[in-house]
């Protein structure tokens, strides 16, 4: 093993990430990757400084500079860099020119350069980088931008809401209490003399709450008399739209230097009381849930690994579509987050960073005041909608601290992203760690574990973990019968056995385990191709022997003589990978199955289900397709094919590419020999057994109306699951809902 590889392994296994120490006099910047046709880990380097996004010039740029950029963005290392605006020309200032990093700097601002804003470059010289797709374990995005109080930089080290009243101390999440700032290692309160509701709105937003409310001030007056507060030196003046307290103006007009000298003449410590979103309410009114009819939402998030993040999709004209990232801002992102019951946005993402959507692009050049109830109320350019899904906008929202991560841990893995699942439960009045029974443990359960720990998506679910030495004291099974839909925030929200556990194999080496990944693929079928290629063929039985061997015909075909005909509903399938990582079959090449009749390897025994239903939801005909050749048939412009089946090659679908099963391939059909003419519903489900983890299973279903008159057959109204409003979906009764139901 080379020294370099060993160092990389050590970084993954040995280090626990901690934010780098940056000298106080270092210019505070933020970085992002942007530009044309790119993946989440590559793009034009853009720098936010002095309230403006700008770029970096390619003069004297090196792989050492790229290494600093990638590490600052949370990636393990830099793979390469590109000059001459490969990812398109940026806008604004060229903030850095002639940069010379050693590769060890903790921020690009520490590298020698001409000086911030000193450049003779044009945007045709904007530099881009390609980072590894592996993240630094435990990396957290931190807002490091300074606040300016009359040229004095105040770094808000930490802020908290501290519950004061006993009735709020035991609540999760904490929604009411003193606003405290950590200054010089001590927690201090803020004087309420000049405090307003806009300030409270910002505090609630940064802690994951969409709004604020009134509280009982008399109780807090009594408490303040009993215990003398220690006040922070600065007053706060927010507009109400800031994403974080550090973005507010600190200090009042007319107060020298913004200081209040640590006193609060006649005032009291600031108290905020926040309103949590429906999903985070500490005591939901469960008795009224059935009576409450939730309205059809106009906005949703898709493709995100954890709660509160994802690609932004809006419902217009009964169809879900995306938002183009032109002028996409933290302000507009915060409107989305609050609308969905979260707090303010901590990141506003562009360039399809959280996967590409489907259907129309509904909005572009969105501009919000920040106080709209819905993103659909914001102004947008109705004349400028020529965006592709490579420009889909996304958000990461502030969500309440629920303590879910403390209830679960991974042990024994080679890095923080994998290991045996251990759960903290209460037994006989005390808390103890134990394992999860692996019976029935699968992808959906693993997805919930990875989300709960903030580690992204599941890449594997393990039913044996003998190779991972967990904590010996936690070998006992404490949870069994776990069944998840995949959307739960915590494993305890999934169905599971209560006090009476049942696990024949026991825990220890047979306990459940997972491995997690920041990214995942997302397969989506092109419904227009199905509509355009559907036809009917009568094929003699003697030409269907291979298909018969692979169970691609109706069960009644076993009694058919060789000179009889089978009637086949044929169509083509074009399956795109719109996710953030390549789709690879679960089984390695060593376990692929050779089928001699068709002369090919099956890398997944069942890759798609094809079903025909009557209008009342009864299945009348079915087909299935083994993935005998997963490969890149075609790709978006600028993306190279990576997978090809010929000569026992690697199988898979690259991000931005698609695999086409043509209508004339064996088994690309439904055997309709025995069905009567009439109206039906046709359904296709990709990856039906969830063998390969994906970022979004709701779009794995495609449904069509199908008409068969005995001589012809045609499809219409084809659409993917989750692409239409709930009212439109009611025209397809008795079928799987937008979220694929559990096995």
URLIN-V87294 format. One record per residue. RES is the residue in three letters. PHI is phi in radians with two decimals (NA if undefined). NEAR is the number of other ideal C-beta (glycine too) atoms within 10 Angstrom. D_FIRST is the distance of its C-alpha to the first C-alpha in whole Angstrom. Layout:
res;phi;near;d_first
RES;PHI;NEAR;D_FIRST
RES;PHI;NEAR;D_FIRST
This chain:
res;phi;near;d_first
UNK;NA;6;0
UNK;-1.23;7;4
UNK;-1.05;7;7
UNK;-1.10;9;8
UNK;-1.10;9;7
UNK;-1.08;10;7
UNK;-1.09;10;10
UNK;-1.11;15;11
UNK;-1.08;13;11
UNK;-1.11;10;12
UNK;-1.06;16;15
UNK;-1.29;15;16
UNK;-1.62;12;16
UNK;-1.50;9;17
UNK;-1.49;12;19
UNK;-1.87;7;23
UNK;-1.11;14;24
UNK;-2.36;8;27
UNK;-1.04;10;29
UNK;-1.17;13;29
UNK;-1.43;7;32
UNK;-2.00;16;33
UNK;-0.91;9;36
UNK;-1.07;9;40
UNK;-1.56;6;41
UNK;-1.36;14;38
UNK;-1.00;16;39
UNK;-1.49;19;39
UNK;-2.25;19;37
UNK;-2.26;18;36
UNK;-2.03;19;33
UNK;-2.67;18;33
UNK;-1.89;25;32
UNK;-2.45;22;35
UNK;2.01;23;37
UNK;-1.39;18;37
UNK;0.62;19;36
UNK;-2.59;23;32
UNK;-1.76;19;30
UNK;-1.11;21;30
UNK;-1.79;24;26
UNK;-2.57;23;28
UNK;2.66;26;31
UNK;-1.22;25;34
UNK;-1.36;32;33
UNK;-2.10;23;36
UNK;-2.12;24;37
UNK;-1.77;16;40
UNK;-2.61;19;42
UNK;0.93;14;45
UNK;1.35;7;46
UNK;-2.51;12;45
UNK;-1.46;16;42
UNK;-2.51;23;41
UNK;-2.23;28;38
UNK;-2.17;28;36
UNK;-1.39;24;37
UNK;-1.45;22;34
UNK;-1.05;18;35
UNK;1.08;12;32
UNK;-1.19;25;30
UNK;-2.51;14;26
UNK;-1.14;14;23
UNK;-1.18;18;23
UNK;-1.07;27;26
UNK;-1.06;24;25
UNK;-1.07;23;22
UNK;-1.13;24;25
UNK;-1.05;27;27
UNK;-1.14;25;24
UNK;-1.13;22;23
UNK;-1.15;19;27
UNK;-1.53;21;28
UNK;1.69;18;25
UNK;-1.68;25;22
UNK;-1.09;19;18
UNK;-2.82;17;18
UNK;-1.63;23;20
UNK;-1.67;17;20
UNK;-2.91;11;23
UNK;-2.46;23;26
UNK;-2.32;20;30
UNK;-1.52;14;33
UNK;0.98;11;36
UNK;0.83;20;37
UNK;-1.01;20;35
UNK;-1.70;22;35
UNK;1.63;15;39
UNK;-1.43;15;41
UNK;-1.47;22;41
UNK;-2.28;12;44
UNK;1.40;14;45
UNK;-1.34;16;44
UNK;-1.62;23;41
UNK;-1.29;27;40
UNK;-2.22;29;37
UNK;-2.51;22;38
UNK;0.90;16;36
UNK;-1.41;23;33
UNK;-2.29;12;30
UNK;-1.65;21;28
UNK;-1.51;13;25
UNK;1.79;15;23
UNK;-1.82;11;23
UNK;-1.14;20;26
UNK;-1.50;15;27
UNK;-2.67;21;30
UNK;-1.05;22;31
UNK;-1.17;22;34
UNK;-1.55;18;33
UNK;-1.37;18;31
UNK;-1.05;11;34
UNK;-2.74;22;36
UNK;-1.15;17;40
UNK;1.99;12;41
UNK;-1.09;17;41
UNK;1.50;14;43
UNK;-1.69;12;44
UNK;-2.73;21;43
UNK;-2.02;11;45
UNK;-1.67;18;43
UNK;-1.84;11;44
UNK;-1.23;16;42
UNK;-1.23;10;41
UNK;-1.90;20;39
UNK;-1.11;28;37
UNK;-1.62;27;33
UNK;-2.21;30;31
UNK;-2.31;28;27
UNK;-2.10;20;25
UNK;-1.74;26;22
UNK;-1.09;14;20
UNK;-1.48;19;22
UNK;-1.59;18;20
UNK;-1.60;20;22
UNK;-1.23;18;21
UNK;-0.98;17;22
UNK;1.44;14;25
UNK;-1.08;15;26
UNK;-2.17;10;30
UNK;-1.26;11;32
UNK;-2.17;10;35
UNK;-1.37;15;38
UNK;-1.83;17;38
UNK;-1.20;17;41
UNK;-1.43;16;43
UNK;-1.99;21;47
UNK;-1.84;15;50
UNK;-2.01;17;53
UNK;0.82;11;55
UNK;1.21;6;52
UNK;-1.83;14;50
UNK;-1.40;11;47
UNK;-1.97;18;47
UNK;-1.63;13;43
UNK;-1.34;19;44
UNK;-1.21;11;41
UNK;-2.88;9;42
UNK;-2.41;17;45
UNK;-2.62;16;46
UNK;-1.81;24;49
UNK;-1.80;16;50
UNK;-1.14;16;52
UNK;-1.82;18;56
UNK;-1.30;15;58
UNK;-1.05;7;57
UNK;-1.19;10;58
UNK;-1.79;17;55
UNK;-1.16;11;52
UNK;-1.62;9;51
UNK;-1.39;14;51
UNK;-2.22;12;48
UNK;-1.40;18;47
UNK;-1.29;18;49
UNK;-1.98;25;52
UNK;-2.53;21;54
UNK;2.77;22;54
UNK;-1.18;22;54
UNK;-1.56;24;52
UNK;-2.17;21;50
UNK;-2.06;21;48
UNK;-1.49;14;45
UNK;-2.29;17;46
UNK;1.10;7;45
UNK;1.46;6;44
UNK;-2.07;10;47
UNK;-1.45;15;48
UNK;-2.24;19;51
UNK;-1.55;21;54
UNK;-1.90;28;55
UNK;-1.22;24;59
UNK;-1.51;21;61
UNK;-0.98;16;64
UNK;-2.02;17;62
UNK;-1.35;22;60
UNK;-2.41;12;61
UNK;-1.15;13;59
UNK;-1.10;16;57
UNK;-1.11;25;55
UNK;-1.08;23;55
UNK;-1.04;26;54
UNK;-1.17;25;51
UNK;-1.07;26;50
UNK;-1.06;27;50
UNK;-1.07;30;48
UNK;-1.26;21;45
UNK;-1.72;23;45
UNK;1.66;26;45
UNK;-1.92;29;49
UNK;-1.27;23;51
UNK;-2.72;15;54
UNK;-2.12;22;56
UNK;-2.57;14;59
UNK;-1.33;8;62
UNK;-2.43;18;62
UNK;-1.43;11;65
UNK;-1.23;10;65
UNK;-1.10;8;68
UNK;-1.09;13;65
UNK;-1.26;20;63
UNK;-1.09;10;66
UNK;-1.10;8;66
UNK;-1.14;16;63
UNK;-1.14;19;63
UNK;-1.21;9;66
UNK;-1.31;6;64
UNK;-2.22;9;61
UNK;-1.23;7;61
UNK;-1.26;18;58
UNK;-2.04;13;56
UNK;-1.57;22;56
UNK;-1.27;27;54
UNK;-1.31;19;55
UNK;-2.10;27;55
UNK;-1.55;25;56
UNK;-2.15;25;55
UNK;-2.40;17;56
UNK;-1.83;22;55
UNK;-1.51;14;56
UNK;1.80;16;55
UNK;-1.83;20;52
UNK;-1.19;23;49
UNK;-1.46;24;46
UNK;-2.71;21;45
UNK;-0.98;21;48
UNK;-1.17;19;46
UNK;-1.62;19;47
UNK;-1.37;21;51
UNK;-1.31;17;53
UNK;-1.74;23;53
UNK;1.99;24;57
UNK;-1.63;15;60
UNK;-1.11;8;62
UNK;1.55;5;65
UNK;-1.77;15;62
UNK;-1.01;8;61
UNK;1.18;14;58
UNK;1.40;21;57
UNK;-1.40;17;58
UNK;-2.03;21;60
UNK;1.06;10;60
UNK;1.24;12;58
UNK;-1.97;11;62
UNK;-2.59;20;63
UNK;-0.84;7;67
UNK;1.39;8;68
UNK;-1.54;19;65
UNK;-2.32;19;62
UNK;-1.10;25;59
UNK;-1.13;26;58
UNK;-2.11;25;57
UNK;-2.13;24;56
UNK;-2.24;17;56
UNK;-1.87;25;54
UNK;-1.78;13;54
UNK;-1.32;23;51
UNK;-1.15;21;51
UNK;-0.94;11;52
UNK;-1.24;15;48
UNK;-2.02;22;48
UNK;-1.06;14;51
UNK;-1.12;14;51
UNK;-2.30;6;54
UNK;-1.14;11;55
UNK;-1.41;9;58
UNK;-1.08;7;57
UNK;-1.14;7;61
UNK;-1.77;8;62
UNK;-1.06;9;59
UNK;-1.18;7;60
UNK;-1.35;7;63
UNK;-1.43;8;61
UNK;-1.82;5;60
UNK;-1.26;7;57
UNK;-1.24;5;58
UNK;-1.07;9;56
UNK;-1.20;14;53
UNK;-1.70;16;53
UNK;-2.39;18;50
UNK;-2.62;15;47
UNK;-1.98;21;43
UNK;-2.33;22;40
UNK;1.44;27;37
UNK;-1.49;22;36
UNK;-1.40;23;33
UNK;-2.21;18;35
UNK;-1.06;24;39
UNK;1.55;24;41
UNK;-2.41;22;38
UNK;2.74;24;39
UNK;-1.25;27;40
UNK;-1.47;29;44
UNK;-2.19;25;46
UNK;-2.14;22;50
UNK;-1.77;18;53
UNK;-2.41;13;56
UNK;1.05;8;58
UNK;1.38;13;57
UNK;-2.29;16;53
UNK;-1.39;25;50
UNK;-2.57;20;48
UNK;-1.91;27;46
UNK;-2.05;30;47
UNK;-1.30;25;46
UNK;-1.46;24;44
UNK;-1.06;16;46
UNK;1.14;14;47
UNK;-1.12;24;45
UNK;-2.33;17;45
UNK;-1.12;19;45
UNK;-1.15;20;48
UNK;-1.13;26;49
UNK;-1.09;27;45
UNK;-1.17;28;47
UNK;-1.06;27;50
UNK;-1.07;28;48
UNK;-1.09;32;46
UNK;-1.13;27;50
UNK;-1.04;19;51
UNK;-1.59;23;49
UNK;1.58;21;49
UNK;-1.82;29;46
UNK;-1.62;29;47
UNK;-1.32;28;46
UNK;-1.47;25;43
UNK;-1.70;25;40
UNK;-2.54;18;38
UNK;-1.98;23;40
UNK;-1.87;24;38
UNK;-2.18;21;39
UNK;1.16;26;37
UNK;1.08;27;37
UNK;-1.03;26;34
UNK;-1.93;28;35
UNK;1.58;28;35
UNK;-1.67;24;38
UNK;-1.52;28;42
UNK;-2.19;24;44
UNK;1.23;17;48
UNK;-1.34;17;50
UNK;-1.68;19;49
UNK;-1.43;21;52
UNK;-2.40;27;51
UNK;-2.58;22;50
UNK;0.90;18;51
UNK;-1.29;26;51
UNK;-2.30;12;53
UNK;-2.12;20;54
UNK;-1.42;12;56
UNK;1.82;19;54
UNK;-1.87;12;56
UNK;-1.16;18;57
UNK;-1.35;9;57
UNK;-2.57;16;55
UNK;-1.09;26;52
UNK;-1.22;17;55
UNK;-1.53;13;58
UNK;-1.30;18;56
UNK;-1.22;12;57
UNK;-2.57;21;55
UNK;-1.47;14;56
UNK;-1.27;9;57
UNK;-1.61;8;58
UNK;-2.15;12;54
UNK;-2.16;15;52
UNK;-1.51;9;50
UNK;-1.67;19;47
UNK;-1.72;14;44
UNK;-1.25;20;42
UNK;-1.20;18;39
UNK;-1.93;21;41
UNK;-1.15;30;41
UNK;-1.49;32;42
UNK;-2.52;30;40
UNK;-2.43;30;40
UNK;-2.18;23;38
UNK;-1.76;29;41
UNK;-1.30;23;42
UNK;-2.13;24;42
UNK;-1.08;25;44
UNK;-1.39;15;42
UNK;-1.75;19;42
UNK;1.36;10;40
UNK;-1.10;18;38
UNK;-1.14;13;35
UNK;-1.37;8;36
UNK;-1.59;16;37
UNK;-2.58;19;34
UNK;-2.68;18;30
UNK;-1.93;23;27
UNK;-2.31;19;25
UNK;1.57;17;22
UNK;-1.27;19;20
UNK;-1.36;13;16
UNK;-2.64;16;18
UNK;-1.14;17;22
UNK;-1.65;22;22
UNK;-2.56;22;22
UNK;2.58;22;24
UNK;-1.27;30;27
UNK;-1.43;29;30
UNK;-2.15;25;32
UNK;-2.02;22;36
UNK;-1.64;15;38
UNK;-2.28;12;41
UNK;-1.64;9;45
UNK;-2.30;10;46
UNK;0.95;5;49
UNK;1.46;5;49
UNK;-2.25;6;46
UNK;-1.59;9;42
UNK;-2.52;14;40
UNK;-1.57;18;36
UNK;-2.68;21;36
UNK;-1.78;29;34
UNK;-1.94;27;35
UNK;-1.11;25;37
UNK;-1.59;26;35
UNK;-1.07;16;38
UNK;1.33;13;38
UNK;-1.22;23;35
UNK;-2.55;22;34
UNK;-1.03;24;33
UNK;-1.09;23;36
UNK;-1.16;25;35
UNK;-1.13;26;32
UNK;-1.02;28;33
UNK;-1.15;24;35
UNK;-1.06;27;33
UNK;-1.10;26;30
UNK;-1.14;24;33
UNK;-1.05;22;34
UNK;-1.55;22;31
UNK;1.21;14;31
UNK;-1.82;25;28
UNK;1.67;21;29
UNK;-1.72;25;29
UNK;-1.33;26;28
UNK;-1.85;22;26
UNK;-2.70;15;26
UNK;-2.06;22;29
UNK;-2.00;20;28
UNK;-1.74;15;30
UNK;-2.40;15;28
UNK;-2.37;25;26
UNK;-1.11;13;25
UNK;-1.48;12;22
UNK;-2.04;18;22
UNK;-1.24;12;24
UNK;-1.45;24;26
UNK;-1.28;14;29
UNK;-1.02;7;31
UNK;-1.24;10;34
UNK;-1.94;20;34
UNK;-1.20;18;34
UNK;-1.17;15;37
UNK;-1.27;23;38
UNK;-2.09;20;40
UNK;-2.56;23;40
UNK;-2.45;21;41
UNK;1.15;17;42
UNK;-1.29;25;40
UNK;-2.39;14;41
UNK;-2.03;22;41
UNK;-1.48;16;42
UNK;1.80;23;39
UNK;-1.85;15;41
UNK;-1.17;18;41
UNK;-1.44;17;40
UNK;-2.57;19;39
UNK;-1.09;23;38
UNK;-1.19;17;42
UNK;-1.39;14;44
UNK;-1.33;20;43
UNK;-1.08;11;45
UNK;-2.84;18;44
UNK;-1.12;14;46
UNK;-1.48;7;48
UNK;-1.22;4;49
UNK;-1.62;7;49
UNK;-1.38;16;45
UNK;-2.47;10;44
UNK;-2.65;19;41
UNK;-0.99;8;41
UNK;-1.32;14;38
UNK;1.40;14;37
UNK;-1.65;25;35
UNK;1.00;16;32
UNK;-1.21;16;29
UNK;-1.74;19;31
UNK;-1.29;32;32
UNK;-1.28;30;31
UNK;-2.48;29;28
UNK;-2.51;28;26
UNK;-2.25;20;24
UNK;-2.04;27;25
UNK;-2.52;21;24
UNK;-1.20;21;26
UNK;-2.16;24;27
UNK;-2.67;24;29
UNK;-1.33;24;31
UNK;-2.65;27;34
UNK;-1.53;24;36
UNK;-2.39;25;40
UNK;-1.45;24;43
UNK;-1.48;19;45
UNK;-1.21;21;48
UNK;-1.12;11;50
UNK;-1.13;18;49
UNK;-1.10;20;50
UNK;-1.02;16;53
UNK;-1.33;12;54
UNK;-1.95;17;52
UNK;-1.23;21;54
UNK;-2.76;12;57
UNK;-2.07;16;58
UNK;-2.37;13;58
UNK;-1.71;10;60
UNK;-2.16;17;58
UNK;-1.15;12;59
UNK;-1.09;17;57
UNK;-1.19;10;57
UNK;-1.66;12;54
UNK;-2.09;21;52
UNK;-1.13;11;51
UNK;-1.12;15;47
UNK;-1.11;23;48
UNK;-1.11;15;50
UNK;-1.08;13;47
UNK;-1.71;19;45
UNK;1.03;13;47
UNK;-1.71;22;48
UNK;-2.05;23;52
UNK;-1.10;19;54
UNK;-1.05;10;55
UNK;-1.22;11;58
UNK;-1.23;18;57
UNK;-1.12;8;57
UNK;-1.70;7;61
UNK;-1.41;17;61
UNK;-1.20;7;62
UNK;-1.09;10;60
UNK;-1.62;8;63
UNK;-1.50;13;63
UNK;-2.03;14;61
UNK;-1.96;23;59
UNK;-1.64;19;59
UNK;-2.03;24;56
UNK;-1.56;25;55
UNK;-1.88;18;52
UNK;-2.95;24;50
UNK;-1.74;17;47
UNK;-2.11;24;44
UNK;-2.05;19;42
UNK;-1.90;26;39
UNK;-1.61;23;38
UNK;-1.80;25;34
UNK;-1.66;24;36
UNK;-1.47;25;33
UNK;-2.02;26;30
UNK;-2.54;24;27
UNK;-1.16;19;27
UNK;-1.54;27;29
UNK;-2.11;17;27
UNK;-1.07;21;28
UNK;-1.10;15;27
UNK;-1.39;16;27
UNK;-1.31;9;24
UNK;-1.01;12;25
UNK;-1.10;5;25
UNK;-1.94;9;28
UNK;-1.19;18;30
UNK;-1.83;13;33
UNK;-1.48;10;35
UNK;-1.91;15;39
UNK;-1.19;8;40
UNK;-1.11;12;44
UNK;-1.56;18;42
UNK;1.03;9;39
UNK;-2.69;17;36
UNK;-1.70;19;34
UNK;-1.63;21;34
UNK;-1.63;24;31
UNK;-2.49;21;33
UNK;-1.11;14;37
UNK;-2.21;15;39
UNK;-1.81;27;38
UNK;-2.50;24;41
UNK;-1.93;17;45
UNK;-2.06;23;48
UNK;-2.32;21;51
UNK;-2.03;22;55
UNK;-2.08;21;57
UNK;-1.29;16;60
UNK;-1.19;14;62
UNK;-1.66;8;62
UNK;1.63;12;58
UNK;-1.48;9;59
UNK;-1.28;12;56
UNK;-2.01;16;58
UNK;-2.76;18;55
UNK;-2.58;15;51
UNK;-2.58;23;49
UNK;-2.63;18;45
UNK;-2.30;22;42
UNK;-1.33;21;39
UNK;-1.48;29;36
UNK;-1.26;24;36
UNK;-2.76;21;35
UNK;-1.58;21;33
UNK;-2.69;20;32
UNK;-1.47;22;33
UNK;-1.27;17;37
UNK;-2.59;12;37
UNK;-2.39;17;36
UNK;-1.07;16;37
UNK;-1.01;8;38
UNK;1.58;11;35
UNK;-1.94;16;32
UNK;-1.57;9;30
UNK;-1.17;13;30
UNK;-2.10;16;27
UNK;-2.08;20;28
UNK;-2.58;14;30
UNK;-1.40;17;31
UNK;-0.98;7;32
UNK;1.00;5;31
UNK;0.97;10;29
UNK;-1.34;14;27
UNK;-1.16;15;25
UNK;-1.90;25;28
UNK;2.83;22;29
UNK;-2.31;27;31
UNK;-1.26;21;29
UNK;-1.00;25;31
UNK;1.51;23;34
UNK;-2.08;23;34
UNK;-2.49;22;37
UNK;-1.89;25;37
UNK;-1.90;17;40
UNK;-1.69;21;42
UNK;-1.23;13;45
UNK;-1.06;19;48
UNK;-1.63;11;49
UNK;-1.51;16;46
UNK;-0.98;17;47
UNK;1.33;22;46
UNK;-1.49;21;47
UNK;-2.91;24;50
UNK;-2.18;26;52
UNK;-1.37;25;55
UNK;-1.91;21;58
UNK;-0.94;17;60
UNK;-1.74;13;62
UNK;-1.72;17;62
UNK;-1.54;10;66
UNK;-1.02;12;66
UNK;2.79;13;66
UNK;-1.72;11;63
UNK;-2.39;25;60
UNK;-2.08;22;57
UNK;-1.80;23;54
UNK;-2.35;21;50
UNK;-2.09;25;47
UNK;-2.16;22;44
UNK;-1.56;24;40
UNK;0.88;24;37
UNK;-1.14;19;40
UNK;-1.65;15;38
UNK;0.95;21;36
UNK;-1.12;16;33
UNK;-1.94;22;31
UNK;-1.10;28;31
UNK;-2.33;28;33
UNK;-1.32;25;34
UNK;-2.65;26;37
UNK;-1.59;26;39
UNK;-1.15;18;43
UNK;-1.68;25;43
UNK;-1.40;24;41
UNK;-1.75;24;45
UNK;-2.19;24;47
UNK;-2.22;26;51
UNK;-2.40;22;54
UNK;-1.45;17;58
UNK;-2.27;23;59
UNK;-2.10;13;62
UNK;-2.25;20;63
UNK;-1.86;10;67
UNK;1.67;10;66
UNK;-2.11;7;66
UNK;-2.33;11;64
UNK;-2.49;22;61
UNK;-2.60;14;59
UNK;-1.91;20;57
UNK;-2.66;10;58
UNK;0.98;15;56
UNK;-1.27;22;53
UNK;-2.77;22;50
UNK;-1.46;22;47
UNK;-1.01;25;47
UNK;1.45;21;48
UNK;-1.62;25;49
UNK;-2.05;21;53
UNK;-1.17;16;55
UNK;-1.11;12;55
UNK;-1.12;9;59
UNK;-1.15;13;58
UNK;-1.15;18;56
UNK;-1.19;9;59
UNK;-1.34;12;60
UNK;-2.14;21;57
UNK;-1.26;12;58
UNK;1.30;12;57
UNK;-1.84;15;53
UNK;-1.05;18;50
UNK;-1.34;13;50
UNK;-1.04;16;48
UNK;-1.60;15;45
UNK;-1.01;22;44
UNK;-1.26;7;45
UNK;-1.27;14;43
UNK;-1.06;11;43
